[in-house]
């Protein structure tokens, strides 16, 4: 069974110098530093994307609120226009009532 070390490092015919081990460690550390730098860069990019997504979601929510408010105002305006059309329609009940009120006011003034 292997202990995880290279067989050549434990064989009597192959001696590994301290400098070779040191060089291998330095290479491994260098590769880890590169991977760490790449990971940090990706983390920063992910954070930027997440912030942009949060801003977009907030803008979308605000847009939905504005849309609802505008829909409510449109409905109120349509109701007011319908009422106004009913009041001004010749022969309509509201039109007759308005004429009666005006006639009563006119009689009161005379």
C-alpha positions in Angstrom: 0.0 0.0 0.0 1.1 3.5 -0.8 1.3 6.2 1.8 0.7 8.8 -0.8 4.3 9.5 -1.4 6.0 8.7 -4.7 7.6 5.3 -4.8 10.7 6.8 -6.3 11.2 9.0 -3.3 11.4 6.0 -1.0 13.5 3.7 -3.2 17.1 3.5 -2.3 18.3 4.1 -5.8 16.5 7.5 -6.2 17.4 10.3 -3.8 15.4 13.5 -3.9 17.4 16.5 -3.0 16.2 19.2 -0.6 16.3 21.7 -3.4 14.1 19.5 -5.6 11.5 19.2 -2.8 11.7 22.9 -2.2 11.2 23.6 -5.9 8.2 21.3 -6.1 6.7 23.0 -3.0 7.3 26.4 -4.5 5.6 25.4 -7.7 2.6 24.0 -5.9 2.4 27.2 -3.7 2.6 29.3 -6.9 -0.2 27.3 -8.6 -2.3 27.6 -5.4 -1.7 31.4 -5.4 -2.9 31.6 -9.0 -6.0 29.6 -8.3 -6.7 31.8 -5.2 -6.3 34.9 -7.3 -8.7 33.6 -9.9 -11.2 32.5 -7.3 -11.1 36.0 -5.7 -11.6 37.6 -9.1 -14.6 35.4 -9.8 -16.0 36.2 -6.3 -15.7 39.9 -7.0 -17.4 39.5 -10.4 -20.2 37.4 -8.8 -20.7 40.1 -6.1 -21.0 42.8 -8.9 -23.5 40.7 -10.7 -25.5 40.0 -7.5 -25.6 43.8 -6.8 -26.8 44.5 -10.3 -29.5 41.8 -10.0 -30.7 43.3 -6.7 -30.9 46.8 -8.3 -32.8 45.4 -11.2 -35.3 43.6 -8.9 -35.8 46.8 -6.9 -36.4 48.7 -10.1 -38.8 46.0 -11.3 -40.7 46.2 -8.0 -40.9 50.0 -8.2 -42.1 49.7 -11.8 -44.9 47.3 -10.7 -46.0 49.8 -8.0 -46.0 52.7 -10.5 -48.0 50.5 -12.9 -50.6 49.6 -10.2 -50.9 53.3 -9.2 -51.4 54.4 -12.8 -54.0 51.6 -13.4 -55.9 52.8 -10.3 -55.8 56.4 -11.6 -57.0 55.4 -15.0 -59.9 53.5 -13.5 -60.8 56.5 -11.4 -60.6 58.8 -14.4 -62.8 56.4 -16.4 -65.4 56.4 -13.6 -65.3 60.2 -13.4 -65.7 60.4 -17.2 -68.6 58.0 -17.1 -70.3 60.0 -14.4 -69.7 63.2 -16.2 -71.1 61.8 -19.4 -74.2 60.6 -17.5 -74.7 64.0 -15.9 -74.3 65.8 -19.2 -76.4 63.4 -21.3 -79.6 65.1 -22.4 -82.6 63.2 -21.2 -80.7 61.3 -18.5 -81.9 61.2 -14.9 -78.9 63.1 -13.6 -79.4 65.7 -16.3 -83.1 66.2 -15.3 -82.1 66.4 -11.6 -79.5 69.1 -12.4 -82.1 71.1 -14.4 -84.6 70.9 -11.4 -81.9 72.1 -9.0 -81.1 75.0 -11.3 -84.8 75.9 -11.7 -85.3 75.8 -7.9 -82.3 78.1 -7.5 -83.6 80.4 -10.1 -87.0 80.6 -8.4 -85.4 81.3 -5.1 -83.4 84.1 -6.6 -86.6 85.6 -8.3 
